[in-house]
Amino acid sequence: MLQFYSLSSNWEKKSATVKITEPQLDSIMTIQKHIKSFQAVLIILLAFPVTASAQWVTVCNTGNGFVDNFEVYNNELYATGFFNTICGVSCSYVAKFDGSVWQSAGNGFPNAGHHLAAIDNELYGVAYQPHIDSNWVYKYDGTNFNKLGEGTYLTNAAVGFSQTNNLYNLIKYNGRIVACGEFDRVGSKHISGIMQWDGTKWDSLGSGLSGNITGTAPVMYPHDLCIWGTDLIVSGNFKKAGGQIVNGIARWDGTAWHGIGPGFNSTVYGICEYNGELYAGGDFTMSGTTPLNYIAKWNGTNWIDPGFALFYENTSNYSFIHTLKVLDNKLFIAGGFDRAVSGVDTMFCQGVASYDGAIIDTLYGGLPGNEVEALAIYNGLLFAGGGSNNSNSYIASYDLHTGINEADTASKTLQVYPNPASKEFTILLPGNTADISISTIYGNIVSTFKACQREVKVQLEISGIYLIQVKINDKVLTEKVIVTD
């Protein structure tokens, strides 16, 4: 979980509120009353399977720390982060889920965890070290996590999370485990920022990583790793790799370090190969002289805009892309954002989205009120984990194969969120004016009005399923919303 400073956005918010009270609904009271019974709700949801199945399902929202990462190992879902209680169980920053029950994963980590990786049928993990002592890569023996090899150290460590011996990621490359983080010594050896395990000891990759990107906090932290072709890619906040300026992203070919274009003007939290192309996400806004919006694609010569952007509408919030991960043949993106822009379309999209190389899927609006960093597919469902801040936990699941891809529907520019809603929801329009009609699923008109703002808040006092019809010029868009008590 990363908390830094806000960046600017040009999205202008305009909103209005429409309250539909009980007197306006008197004519449909008789029809609506039966919706409150379980049997009637079940019948209605079966009649509209796309809307019902497109919902996110909360797995748990009890926990005292942000969920940083998921990994599937031995048919169980493992989670790590800033929590020592989650989903009703006590643990030491690592918990596991067998599809029905959560339990602690042995002794876990001594401090908040950041990453888990299943490599060659073994589970490994790395954690933060908010003190000034050593840190380790850990290997799970099925019961407990044990230290692997020598410890890592940071010479100029200071107590806190901003300049300490934190480990962030690990991966298998050329038959060896590679780990990265904030360190400049491993055991008695000078190894900076990145190391490889030869089966008995940790060793360096060239002269490693050093420095910080100009204009950022004076902290070097490599944050993510991926394989691209035959090369290892590392990203984060560091100025140099192998002694040459790379600005947050570098390529190791097994022998030497290389830059990838001019790099970026700020931290690259996530890096991933998708369909043979390299994608980077973070809090950056430039690569050389090319303006970017927190996410970029490498075209073989330069880092370019991938054709979409994800950010917070409120410019006081810190927009960032944290996680890029290929799941179900799509690129999944998680972090801190609540808007997705693709072409002329602006969509509500909280914390998580997917991309198939052409279209952004907002996954039915994502998880309102939460930021997301942990992603995994488990038991055929997408699991997303995070929280609203660093002191609470949130995990939800989503059925990818029955969920709506809004960009593939006729109503792709009309967004309704949250959905389901507790009485109040927001209609996000593609333009600033529209004629709106709200009716029950039986065709009874609840309200009609003209909107003169992009964002319209609606309050309905009676639970049920409603149809929203929006007319803009000659175009009619429709959406369904579920309202609960």
C-alpha positions in Angstrom: 0.0 0.0 0.0 1.5 3.3 -1.1 0.4 6.7 0.1 2.0 9.8 -1.5 0.8 13.1 -2.9 -2.0 14.0 -5.3 -1.5 14.8 -8.9 -3.6 16.9 -11.2 -6.5 16.0 -13.5 -8.6 18.0 -15.9 -11.9 16.2 -15.4 -14.6 18.7 -14.2 -17.2 17.4 -11.9 -20.8 18.7 -12.3 -23.6 17.0 -10.4 -27.2 17.4 -9.4 -29.5 15.5 -7.1 -32.9 14.1 -7.9 -34.9 12.7 -4.9 -37.8 10.5 -5.7 -40.0 10.2 -2.6 -42.6 7.8 -1.4 -45.6 9.9 -2.6 -44.3 9.7 -6.1 -44.1 5.9 -5.8 -47.6 5.3 -4.3 -48.9 4.1 -7.6 -46.4 1.3 -7.7 -46.3 0.3 -4.0 -48.4 -2.8 -4.5 -46.1 -4.1 -7.3 -43.0 -3.3 -5.4 -43.8 -4.7 -2.0 -43.3 -8.3 -3.0 -39.7 -7.5 -4.1 -38.7 -7.4 -0.5 -39.4 -11.1 -0.1 -36.5 -13.4 -0.9 -38.5 -15.6 -3.3 -39.6 -12.7 -5.4 -36.1 -11.2 -5.5 -34.7 -14.5 -6.6 -37.3 -14.7 -9.4 -36.5 -11.2 -10.6 -32.7 -11.8 -10.5 -33.1 -15.0 -12.6 -35.2 -13.0 -15.1 -32.3 -10.6 -15.5 -29.2 -12.7 -15.2 -26.7 -10.3 -16.8 -27.4 -7.5 -14.3 -27.5 -9.8 -11.3 -24.3 -11.7 -12.2 -22.4 -8.6 -13.0 -22.3 -7.6 -9.3 -19.2 -7.7 -7.2 -19.7 -10.0 -4.2 -18.0 -8.9 -0.9 -15.9 -11.8 0.4 -15.1 -9.9 3.6 -14.7 -6.4 4.8 -13.4 -7.1 8.3 -9.7 -6.6 8.8 -7.3 -4.1 10.2 -5.0 -3.5 7.3 -4.8 -3.0 3.5 -4.6 -6.2 1.4 -1.4 -5.9 -0.8 -1.2 -9.2 -2.7 -2.8 -12.5 -3.5 -1.2 -15.8 -4.7 -2.8 -19.2 -5.4 -0.8 -22.1 -3.9 -1.9 -25.7 -3.3 -5.5 -24.9 -4.3 -5.7 -22.1 -1.7 -5.8 -18.4 -2.0 -3.1 -16.7 0.1 -3.3 -13.0 1.0 -0.7 -10.7 2.5 -0.7 -7.0 3.5 -0.9 -4.7 6.5 -3.4 -6.8 8.5 -3.0 -9.1 11.5 -6.8 -9.7 11.6 -8.8 -10.4 8.5 -12.0 -12.1 7.6 -12.6 -12.9 11.2 -9.2 -14.6 11.9 -6.0 -13.5 13.6 -2.8 -13.9 11.7 0.7 -12.4 11.2 0.2 -10.5 8.0 -0.5 -13.7 5.9 -3.8 -15.6 5.7 -5.2 -18.3 3.4 -8.6 -19.2 2.1 -9.8 -22.7 1.0 -12.9 -21.5 -0.7 -15.0 -21.5 2.5 -12.8 -20.8 5.5 -10.1 -18.2 6.2 -7.2 -19.2 8.5 -3.8 -17.9 9.4 -0.8 -19.1 7.4 1.5 -20.4 10.1 3.9 -17.8 11.6 3.4 -15.4 8.7 5.7 -12.4 8.5 7.2 -10.3 11.3 6.0 -7.1 9.5 3.4 -6.2 6.9 3.8 -8.3 3.8 4.1 -7.0 0.2 4.3 -9.9 -2.2 3.8 -13.7 -2.4 5.0 -15.8 -5.3 4.5 -19.5 -6.1 7.7 -20.7 -7.8 8.4 -24.4 -8.7 5.7 -25.7 -6.4 7.1 -23.6 -3.5 5.6 -20.4 -1.9 7.9 -17.5 -1.3 7.2 -14.1 0.2 8.7 -10.7 1.0 7.7 -8.0 3.6 8.4 -4.5 4.8 11.0 -3.8 7.4 10.0 -0.5 9.1 13.0 -0.6 11.4 16.8 -0.3 10.8 17.7 -3.9 11.1 17.9 -6.7 8.5 15.2 -8.2 6.3 14.8 -11.5 4.5 13.1 -13.4 1.7 10.9 -16.1 3.2 10.1 -19.6 2.0 7.0 -21.5 3.2 7.4 -25.1 4.4 3.6 -25.8 4.5 3.4 -24.7 8.1 5.7 -21.7 8.6 7.6 -19.1 6.6 11.4 -19.5 7.1 14.3 -17.2 6.2 16.0 -18.0 2.9 19.8 -17.3 2.9 21.4 -14.1 4.2 19.6 -11.1 5.4 19.5 -7.8 3.5 20.5 -4.4 4.9 20.2 -0.7 4.1 23.1 1.4 5.3 21.2 4.7 5.6 18.0 3.3 6.9 15.8 5.5 9.1 12.9 4.2 11.3 9.6 4.4 9.3 8.4 3.2 6.0 10.0 5.8 3.7 13.6 4.8 3.9 14.0 1.3 5.4 15.0 -2.1 4.2 11.8 -3.0 2.5 11.6 -6.0 0.1 8.9 -5.6 -2.7 8.9 -8.4 -5.2 10.4 -11.7 -6.4 10.3 -13.8 -9.6 12.1 -16.7 -11.3 14.5 -15.8 -14.0 17.0 -18.1 -15.8 16.4 -20.8 -13.2 17.1 -18.5 -10.3 14.9 -16.6 -7.8 15.3 -12.9 -8.1 14.2 -10.4 -5.4 14.2 -6.6 -5.4 13.9 -4.0 -2.7 15.6 -1.2 -0.7 19.0 -2.7 0.3 22.7 -2.1 -0.4 24.1 -5.1 1.4 23.3 -8.8 1.6 25.2 -10.5 4.4 28.7 -9.1 4.1 28.5 -8.5 0.3 27.7 -5.2 -1.4 24.6 -5.9 -3.5 22.3 -3.0 -4.4 18.5 -3.1 -5.0 18.3 -6.5 -6.7 19.7 -10.0 -6.0 19.5 -13.6 -7.3 19.5 -16.9 -5.4 21.8 -19.6 -6.8 20.5 -22.3 -4.5 22.8 -21.7 -1.6 23.5 -17.9 -1.5 22.4 -14.6 -2.8 24.4 -12.9 -5.5 24.3 -9.7 -7.4 23.1 -8.8 -11.0 25.9 -6.6 -12.2 26.4 -3.5 -10.1 22.6 -3.5 -9.4 20.4 -0.4 -8.9 21.0 3.0 -7.3 19.7 6.5 -6.8 16.3 8.0 -7.2 14.4 9.6 -10.1 15.2 13.3 -10.2 12.4 15.3 -8.4 11.2 12.4 -6.3 11.9 11.5 -2.6 15.5 10.5 -2.1 14.7 6.8 -1.7 15.7 4.0 -4.1 13.0 1.3 -4.2 12.7 -1.2 -7.1 9.1 -2.3 -6.8 8.1 -4.8 -9.5 9.6 -7.5 -11.8 8.5 -9.3 -14.9 9.9 -11.4 -17.8 9.8 -10.0 -21.3 11.1 -12.4 -23.9 14.5 -13.5 -22.6 15.0 -10.4 -20.4 14.2 -9.5 -16.8 12.5 -6.2 -16.4 12.6 -4.3 -13.1 10.6 -1.1 -12.3 10.2 1.3 -9.4 12.0 4.4 -8.2 15.7 4.2 -9.1 17.9 6.4 -11.2 20.5 4.0 -12.4 21.0 0.4 -13.3 24.5 -0.9 -14.0 25.7 2.6 -13.5 23.7 4.1 -16.4 20.7 6.4 -16.1 17.4 4.5 -16.7 14.8 6.5 -14.6 12.6 3.9 -13.0 12.8 1.0 -15.5 15.6 -1.3 -16.7 16.3 -4.5 -18.6 18.7 -7.2 -17.6 19.7 -9.5 -20.5 21.4 -12.1 -18.2 24.8 -10.3 -18.5 24.3 -6.5 -18.6 21.8 -3.7 -17.7 20.0 -1.6 -20.4 17.6 1.3 -20.2 14.2 1.2 -21.9 13.8 4.6 -23.6 14.2 7.7 -21.4 12.3 6.0 -18.5 9.8 8.1 -16.5 9.6 11.2 -14.3 8.3 9.3 -11.3 7.8 5.9 -9.8 6.8 2.8 -11.9 4.9 0.6 -9.5 3.8 -2.1 -12.0 5.3 -3.7 -15.1 3.8 -6.4 -17.2 4.1 -8.1 -20.6 0.7 -8.5 -22.4 0.3 -9.9 -25.9 4.0 -9.4 -26.6 3.9 -5.8 -25.5 5.4 -4.2 -22.4 3.1 -2.0 -20.2 4.1 0.2 -17.2 1.9 1.8 -14.5 2.7 4.1 -11.7 2.3 7.8 -10.7 4.3 9.1 -13.6 3.1 11.8 -16.0 6.0 12.0 -18.5 8.5 9.8 -20.4 11.1 12.2 -21.8 9.0 14.8 -23.6 5.9 12.5 -24.0 3.0 13.3 -21.7 1.4 10.3 -20.0 -1.4 9.6 -17.6 -0.1 7.0 -15.1 0.1 4.2 -17.6 2.2 3.6 -20.8 3.0 1.1 -23.5 6.4 0.5 -25.1 6.2 0.6 -28.9 9.8 -0.5 -29.5 11.2 3.1 -29.5 9.2 5.1 -27.0 6.8 4.9 -24.1 3.4 6.0 -25.5 -0.2 6.5 -24.3 -1.9 3.1 -24.6 -5.2 4.7 -25.7 -6.9 4.8 -22.3 -6.3 6.4 -18.9 -7.3 5.7 -15.3 -7.3 8.4 -12.6 -9.2 10.1 -9.8 -11.8 12.7 -10.7 -11.0 14.6 -7.5 -7.6 16.1 -8.1 -6.9 16.1 -4.3 -6.8 12.3 -4.4 -3.5 10.6 -5.3 -4.0 8.8 -8.7 -1.7 5.8 -9.3 -1.5 2.4 -11.1 -0.1 -0.2 -8.7 -0.7 -3.6 -10.2 -0.6 -4.9 -13.8 -1.3 -8.6 -14.1 -2.4 -10.9 -16.9 -5.4 -13.1 -15.9 -7.9 -14.8 -18.1 -6.1 -13.6 -21.2 -6.6 -10.0 -20.3 -4.5 -7.3 -18.7 -5.9 -6.4 -15.3 -5.0 -3.0 -13.8 -5.4 -2.1 -10.1 -4.6 1.0 -8.0 -6.0 4.3 -6.9 -8.5 5.7 -9.5 -12.3 6.2 -10.0 -12.5 7.2 -13.7 -11.6 5.4 -16.9 -11.2 7.4 -20.2 -11.2 5.6 -23.5 -11.6 7.7 -26.6 -14.5 10.1 -26.0 -16.0 7.9 -23.2 -15.5 8.7 -19.5 -16.6 5.9 -17.2 -16.8 5.3 -13.5 -14.2 2.8 -12.6 -13.1 2.4 -9.0 -9.8 0.7 -8.2 -9.8 -2.1 -10.8 -10.3 -2.6 -14.6 -9.3 -4.9 -17.4 -8.0 -4.4 -20.9 -8.2 -6.9 -23.9 -5.9 -4.9 -26.2 -8.7 -2.8 -27.6 -11.4 -2.2 -25.0 -11.3 -1.2 -21.3 -13.8 -3.1 -19.2 -14.7 -1.2 -16.0 -15.9 -4.5 -14.4 -19.2 -3.0 -13.5 -17.7 0.1 -11.9 -15.2 -1.7 -9.7 -15.2 -1.4 -5.9 -16.6 2.1 -4.9 -14.8 3.5 -1.9 -11.8 1.2 -2.1 -8.4 1.1 -3.7 -7.1 -2.2 -5.0 -3.6 -3.8 -5.2 -4.2 -7.6 -4.9 -5.6 -9.5 -7.9 -5.9 -13.3 -8.5 -8.2 -15.8 -10.1 -9.3 -18.5 -7.7 -12.1 -21.1 -8.1 -13.0 -19.5 -11.4 -13.6 -16.0 -9.9 -11.6 -12.8 -10.0 -10.5 -11.8 -6.4 -9.6 -8.2 -5.7 -8.2 -7.0 -2.4 -7.3 -3.7 -0.9 -9.2 -1.3 1.4 -10.4 2.3 1.8 -7.2 3.2 3.6 -4.2 1.5 5.2 -6.1 0.5 8.3 -8.8 -1.6 6.9 -9.3 -4.6 4.6 -11.6 -5.3 1.8 -11.8 -8.4 -0.5 -14.4 -9.0 -3.2 -15.0 -11.5 -6.0 -16.3 -11.1 -9.5 -17.5 -13.7 -12.1 -15.5 -12.7 -15.2 -17.5 -15.0 -17.5 -21.0 -13.6 -16.6 -20.0 -10.0 -15.8 -20.9 -7.2 -18.2 -18.3 -5.6 -20.4 -19.8 -2.1 -20.6 -17.7 -1.2 -23.5 -19.3 -3.9 -25.6 -22.8 -2.8 -25.0 -24.9 -0.1 -26.5 -24.9 1.7 -23.2 -21.2 1.9 -22.8 -21.2 5.6 -22.2 -23.9 5.5 -19.5 -22.7 4.6 -16.1 -24.7 3.9 -12.9 -23.0 3.4 -9.6 -22.9 2.0 -7.1 -24.9 -0.9 -8.3 -26.5 -2.4 -6.3 -27.3 0.8 -4.4 -28.6 1.5 -1.0 -31.4 4.0 -2.0 -29.0 6.6 -3.6 -27.0 6.1 -6.8 -25.4 8.3 -9.4 -26.0 8.4 -13.1 -22.9 9.5 -15.1 -23.9 10.8 -18.5 -21.8 10.9 -21.7 -22.8 14.6 -22.1 -24.0 17.5 -20.1 -27.7 17.3 -21.1 -30.1 14.4 -21.4 -33.8 13.4 -21.0 -34.0 10.7 -18.3 -36.8 8.3 -17.5 -36.8 5.9 -14.6 -39.3 3.0 -14.4 -39.8 -0.3 -12.6 -39.1 -3.5 -14.4 -42.9 -3.8 -15.0 -42.9 -0.5 -17.0 -44.4 1.8 -14.4 -42.8 5.2 -14.8 -41.2 6.5 -11.5 -39.9 9.8 -12.7 -39.0 11.7 -15.9 -36.8 14.8 -15.9 -34.2 16.7 -17.9 -30.6 16.6 -16.7 -28.3 19.6 -17.3 -25.2 18.1 -15.6 -23.0 15.1 -16.4 -23.4 13.6 -13.0 -26.9 13.2 -11.5 -27.6 11.7 -8.0 -30.9 9.9 -7.7 -32.6 8.7 -4.5 -35.2 6.0 -4.5 -37.0 5.1 -1.3 -38.3 1.6 -2.3 -36.1 -1.4 -3.0 -36.3 -3.1 -6.4 -34.9 -3.3 -9.9 -35.3 -0.2 -12.0 -34.7 0.6 -15.6 -33.0 3.9 -16.5 -33.5 5.3 -20.0 -31.4 8.2 -21.2 -32.1 10.0 -24.4 -29.4 12.3 -25.9 -30.3 13.7 -29.3 -31.4 10.6 -31.3 -29.5 8.1 -29.2 -31.2 6.2 -26.4 -29.1 4.5 -23.7 -30.5 2.1 -21.1 -29.2 0.6 -17.9 -30.6 -1.4 -14.9 -30.0 -0.6 -11.2 -30.8 -2.7 -8.1 -31.9 -0.6 -5.1 -31.7 -2.2 -1.7 -33.0 -1.1 1.8 
